[in-house]
Amino acid sequence: MLMIIDINALADDTHRLGFIQREIPDWQAFYRPELIEKDTVFPGAAKALELAIGHFYTPIFIAGRPESTRGATTRWLADKL
């Protein structure tokens, strides 16, 4: 069975929110690869994913991030999960 997962449901990006919670959001800064790689995993998210895979679910990861963040996002997934 497939399980579709929005990466942003796993990644805690609160340390980057200051860039977009202003009068003129700075999306370029928000999506800087070196900052994406510093995102943490929400508590329990990795364990939930592990349990789902243990029950024969195949995760399909999706994201609404710019293509320019693919490398940082891929590294984040490999490092954090």
N, C-alpha and C positions, 0 to 999 in steps of 0.2 A: 504494500500500500504506500502511496505517496503522501508526504506531509509537506505542505508549502509553508515556508517560514520567512517572514519579513525580517531581514537582518536587524533592522532598527528595533525589533521587539526583543532582541538579545543584547544589543549594545547600549550601554549607558553613556550617552554623549553629553551629559549635563555640564561637563567642563568646557564644552564648546558653545553652549547656548548663548553666552554673552554676545557673541558675534551677530546673532540674528534677533536678539531681543532688544533692539534699539530702533530708533526712528527710521534709519536707513539700514536695513540688514546687510551684512557683509557675508554673502554666501561663499565667496571665494575663500575667505579666511576660515569659515565654518568647515569647509571641505578640504582643508590642507591635509595632505597625506600624513604628515608627521603627527598631527593631532588626532586623526582617525585611529591611528595605531595605538594611541594612549587611552582609547575608550576601554572601559571595563565591561565585564559581563554582568548583567543584572543577577542578583542573588537567585539561585534556583534554576536559572535558565539552562546552564550546562547540564545539570542533573536531569532536568525534564527532557532535554534532547537525548541524553544517554538512555533514559528509560524508553523513550519512543523508539529509538533505534533497536533497543533490546527486544521490543515487541514487533520487530520486522517492518517498521516504517522506514521509508527512504526519504531523507530530507531533500527538498528542493529549495534552495535559498534564493530569495528575490530582494531587490532593494530599489528605491527610487532615487538613488544617488547618481551623480554625473559619471559618465564613462571614465573620466580622468581619475576617479577614485578606485577603479577596479583593482589595481595592484595593491594599494593600501588595505582595501577591504579583504582581498584574498589572503594577504599576510596576517591580518587581524584574525580571520577565521582559523587559519592554521595555528597561530600562536595561542589563541584564547580558548578554542574549543577542541 
